[in-house]
Amino acid sequence: MKKKIIGIAGGSGSGKTTFLRRLIDHFPPSQIALVSQDNYYKKKELQFVDENGMVNYDLPTAIDREHFFSDMEALKRGESIEKLEYNFNNPSWEPQKITVNSAPIIVMEGLFIFHFTEILEQLDHKVFIDAPVEERLRRRIHRDLDERGYPEHEVRYQWQNHVRPAEELYLDPFKSQCDVIVDNTHSLEEGIAHVIALLEA
């Protein structure tokens, strides 16, 4: 039976994590597999550093693209994959080994999944999680301060110089090509129901 591959992307703070959690929880574990771009960041010393000495993680080159794609291919073949989770350079967060078993539904998630043509071309469904820019910035400041310990001035710098330029270049142009656009300020439930219906069809 052909596996269904769904791509889910959205800007920082759009609510992808909440959406994904609800989607994954709907299906039995044996029916759905999640591959998250976050777990494919290259080491910090391999990342691009901007003119002010700040590491820019919001570039396609920040991701181990070949490994990301090869793991998707392995799941398509029915194989399991193993990966260390990404700890966002938090020294107090000990990364754990993640094992993902193949399943009839494969979810590819991340900022660059539509930009990476080798992944885009194999997606059966494309989902864009959307929310207003100012609301997303507010959520990111709150998240990065509470969960990752980043000061607000650093979060705002990254947003202006790295995050938004990357979204405008590598994500936003694909919005019109998506099968489902979820407005995460008003219609999250409707969006989840729509995607579930697509996957169960």
N, C-alpha and C positions, 0 to 999 in steps of 0.2 A: 504494500500500500504506500502510495506517495505521501511523504510527510508534508505538512503545511508549514511554511516559514513566514513568520510575521515580523515586520520591522516596526519598532516603536521608538520615536524620537521626539524631543522637545527641548526647548531652551532651559538653561539653569533656573531652578525654582518653579518650573512649570507644573510640577506634581507627578512626574514620571514614576517616582518610587511608590507613591500611594496608588496610582493607577495599576502599576505592575503587581503590587501586593494583592490588590483586589482581584485582578485577572487570574493570577497564579492560584489563589485560594479557591477559585471557583471550580477548578479541575482537580481530579485525583492526581497525586504526584507522578504516577506512571504515564499520564497523558500529556504532560507539558514540561518542556525544558527551557531554561532561561540562560542566555549567554550575554553577560553585561560587559560593555566596553570598558567600564571602570577597572576591571580586573586585568586589563592589557596595557596599562601604562608602562612605558619604559622606565628604567631607573632614573632618578633625579639627575645624576651626572650626565645623562645622555640627552637631557631636555634642552630646548632652546632658551637662552637667557636674553632678555630685552636690553635696551640701551641703559636702563636704570638698574640693571642687575637682578631683575625679578624673573624667576622661572615662569615660562609661558606653557601651561599644560593644555591650552585651548587651541592646539594646532593638530592637524591630522598626523604630523610626524611624531607627536607625543605618544602615539599608540603603536604597539607591535601589530601592525596591520596583517602581516603574513600569518602570525599565530592566531589572531582573531578569526581570520577566514578559514584557516586549516581546522580549527576546532569546530566551526560550523559544519564543515565538510565531513568531519569525523562523526558528528551527531547524525548527519544525513545518512551515513553508511550504517547507522545502528550501533556505533561504538560509544563508550563512555569517555569523558574527558576529565582531567584533573588540573587545577589551577590554584595558586595561592591568591587569596583575596588581596585587594589593594588597600593599604591602610592610610592613604592620604598623608603620608609622611608624618604620621602621629606616632612618636616613639613609645607612647604608653599603650598603643593598640597593637597587640600581637596578631599578625595576619594568620588566618586559619586556611588549611587546605580545603578547597571546594571540589567536590565530585559532582559532575552533572551527568546523569544517565540519559541516553537517547530516548525520545518520545515521539508520538505522532505529531505533536505541535512543537515547533522550535521557535522561540522568541529571541530575536536579536535586538538589543537595546543599546542606545548610545547616541551621542551628538553627531557622529560621522557616518552612521550606517547607510545613509542615502548618498553621501559623498563617495564612499568606497564602492565603486561601480561593480566590483566582483560580488559584493553582497547585495546591492540594489537590484541587480539583474535576476537574482534568484528569489526575491521576496514575492510571496503570493498576495500579501496584503501589507499596506503601508499606513501607519497611524501617526498622526501629528498631535502631540499634547500641547495646548496653547493656553496662555494667560497673559495679561497685560504686563508690559516691561517693568513698570514701577512696582507692581505687586510681586513680581518675580525677584526683583532686587531686594525688596523688604524680606522675603522668605529666605533668600540666600544669606543676608546679613545675620539673621536670626539663627539659621542652621550652622553657619561657619563659626559663629561665636560660641554657640552652646555645644556643638558636637565635635568641632575640630580645633577650637581654641585660637582662631584667627582674629586679630584685631579688626575693628570696623574700617579703619582707614586703608588697611591692606585689601580687604574685601572690595571696597569701592574702587581702588586702583585697578585690581584685576578685572572688575566688571567693565570699567570704562576702556581699558587698554587691551584686554585679552578676550573676555567673555563675549561682549556684544559684537566686536568685530568678527569673531569666529562664527557666531550665530548668523550674522548677516551674509557671510561668505559661503559657509558650508552647510547651513541648515535651512534658513528661510527660503531660499530659491526652490526648495523641493516641496514646500507646503502645498502648492496648487496641484501637485501630482499625487497627493495622498488620497487613499480611499476613505479614510475617516479623519476628521479634524475634531478634536475634543476640546471644548472650551472649559477649562478646569476651574473657572470662576462660577459657572452656572449649570453646566450639563454633564458633570462627571458620571453620574449614574446612567444617564442616557448613553453616553459614550461607551461605558463599560458594557452595557447591554448590547449595543450595536456590534462591538468587536466580538463578544461571546457568540452572538448569532452568526457572524461570519465564520468563526472557527468551527462551529457545530453544524454548519450547513453540509 
